[in-house]
Amino acid sequence: MWRIARRPKWIAALLLALAVAATFAALGQWQLERSLEQATVLERDTETAVPLEEVAEPQEVMTSDASGRTVTVEGTWVEGDEVIVTGRESAGEPGDWVVRHLVTDDGASLAVVVGYVAPGASIPDLPLGEASLTGRYVPSESPQQQDFEAGERTVIAVAELVNLWSEVGTVYSGYLAAADAPAGLEAIAAPPPEADVELNLLNLFYALEWVIFGGFAVYLWWRLVKDEHEKEQAALAETEGHPSAAEGSGAPA
């Protein structure tokens, strides 16, 4: 088959197929660039503080609008429900995060990261009673991300916290990273979430089509060469199976 492919006719056909494939690839790249140029940045206001109950409800899955939103909330601290989460970082600084249990004025439980200390440092006395907080509302983490067997608590998982708190009613699915830390703690760095980008799917589909067309041009060349090879093989087999008339018609002596 490769002997046939090296014939001038098929080399020329291959060059033509490669030229067509390159053209289609260029068209595909153009469509991809158009898709990126026409991408829509889905901007939303995450920095204007709004009451938590306006964007989230207890016992409900966190919505995209609530995720990463700056919110305000008022409630009362539950004494003795503090949890220390180790192995964390805030703006590149390692530390132990302090997670507290706040019961909002509506009676719902909310996990609040009030700040952090250096790894292994003692936790200062924390204020009790009523609290008025501002912070970023972020999704809960999965408890499976930490090493249970080693006794480590390295994630902020609401599903785990509700089993550690003394009394729990309805619960918010996310947690609050408080903007201001109490005395003796450092505030957690909670940057704004990245803006979502919506690509032009129609242009992406066209780009994929051009790539498929380019591959088909090369495949078509290979298929034609293969057909030529099979045709010659069939003709050769027929010739070998049927000797020439001259050889088979000799008269007896």
N, C-alpha and C positions, 0 to 999 in steps of 0.2 A: 504493500500500500504506500509506503514512504517512497519507494522508487517512482511510483506514479506521481506522488505529490511534488517530486523534484523536477518534473517536466516543466518546460518554460510556460506552457499554457496554464498549468495549475499554480505555478509561482506567481504569475501575473494575476490570477484570480484571487490568490491569497493577499497580495498587496492591495487589490481593490477592496476585499473584505475588511482588511485592517484599516483602510482609509475610511470606509463607511462606519466601522466601529468607533474610530477616533472622532468622527463627526458627531455621532450619536452621543458619545461620552461628553463632548464639549457642550452639546445641547442639554444633557442631563445636569452638568455642572452649572450651566446658566439658570436652569429651572431651580436648582438648589439654592443658588445665590439669591434669586428672586424671592424664594420662600423665606430666607433669613432676613432679607431687606424688608419684607412686608409683615414680619412677625409683630404681633401686638403685645405690648407690655401691659399686663393687667395690674394697673396701679390701684391700691386701696389705702385708705388712711388708717395706719396702725399706731400713729403717735398721739392723736388727740384722745385724751383719756375719757372714757365713757363708763357708766356704771356696769359692773359685771353682769347684772341681771338683764341688761339690754341686749347682750350678744350671746349669752350662754344660759342654760338651764340645768339644774341638777338632774342627774340620772339620764342625761342626753349626750349623744355622741358630739364631740366638738366639731363645729362647722369651720369651713375655711375662713369665714369672716371673723370668727372669734380667735382662731389660731394666731398667736403672735401679737394680739391686740393689747394696747395699753388700757388698763381698766382701773377703776376705783372700787373699793369694797369696804364695808364696815361690819364689824362683828366683835366677838369676844374670844379671847384665847382660852384653850382648854389646858389646864395645868397638868403636867406629867405626860403629855402625849408627844413630847419632843423626840425626834429621831435624827441620828447623825448618819450622814451619807459620806463615805470616805472615797478616796481616789478620784476626786473631781478636780476640774480646772475652771478658773474664771479669768478670762482674758490672758490665758497662758500661765496663770499662777495656780499651783496645786493647793488644795485645801480640803478641809472637812466641812461639808455643807450642813447647816442646821435647818431641819424641816419641822414646822409647827402645825398644829391643828387649830384652825379658826372656824368657829361656828358663826355664820353670817346672821344678820338681823332677821333674815327669813328662815333661819333654823337649819340651813344646809351646811354640810362640812366641806371645807376647802383646805387643801394642802398649800402651805406657804413656805417658800424658801426665804428665810429672813436674812441670811448672810452666811459668811464662812470664816473659819479660823485656819491657822497654819496646821498642816497635818500633825495629829497627835496632841495639839494644844487643848487646854481645858476650855470648857464653854462657860462664858460669864452668866451671871444671873440675868434672866430675860424678863421683860416687863409682862405683867399680867393684866387682866381686866379687859376693858374695851379697847378697840384699835380701829383706826381709820387708815387704810393702806392704799397705795398706788403702786402698780407694777405691771409686768408683762404676763399675760395669760398664755401658757404654753402647754402642748400636749403631754400627757403622762407617758412615761417610759415603760418598757416591758420588764417584768421581774425576771424573765428568762435570761436577760443580758448579764446577770451577776452570778457569781459562784456561790451557790447555796451551801455546798459541801464544805467550803472553806470558812463559812460563817461570815462572809463579806456582805455588806450592804452598800452597793455602789451605784444604784439607780434610784430614781424617784418614781416609784410605781404606785399609783393610787390604789390599784387592786390589792397591793400588799399592805399599804398603810391602813386601810380600813380594818384589817385584821389585827393591827397593833394598837389602834386607838381605843380608848375606854368606851365611849358611847358614840354611835354613829347613826345618823338618820339618813336623809338623802345626801348624795355626794356629787360634787362637781367632777367631771371626768378629767379635767386638766389641773395644773397647779399654778400658783402665782409666784413669780420671781419678784420679790419686793424691791422697789427702786431705792429705798432708804433702809439701812441696817441699824439696829440698836447699838448702843455703846458696847464696845468690845468686839464687834463683828465687822467684817468688811462686806460691802454690798456686792451682790452677784452681778456680773456684767451680762446684760440681756440685750444684745443688739437687735435691731429690727429684722424681720424676716426678709429674705430675698424676694424681689418681685417675680411673679409668675409670668412666663412668656408663652404665648399661644402662636404656634407656627401655622403658616398657610398650608393646610394639608393637601389642597388641590395641586399646588406646585410641587410638593413632595411626591405626589403620585405621578405627575408627569416626569419628574426626574428619574423615578424608578422605571418608568416605561422606556425612557431613552436608553437606560443601562441594559434593559432586557433586549431591546432591539439591537444594540451593539453586539451583545453576546450571540444573538441569533444569526447575525451576519457571518461571524466566524464559524458557528455551528453549521450553517448552510454550506460553506466552503468544504468543511470536513465531510459532510454528508455526500456532496457531489463526488469528492475524491473517493470515498468509500464505495459509492455506487459504481464508479468507473472500475475500481479494483474488482468488485464482485462480478461485473459484466465480463471482464477479461478472464477471470478465473473460470467462469462458466463456459466461455468459449474455448478455453484451453482444455477443460475437462471433456467437452463434447468432441474436440478433435482427437484427444487420446483414446476415447471410447469408440470411435468410428474411423478405422483406417481408410486411407484414400482409395478411390475406385481403381486406380492404377495398380495398387498393390494386391487388391482382392480379385482381379479379373484375368489373371494369367492363364493361357490355354494349356491343356495337358500335352506333353511331348508325344 
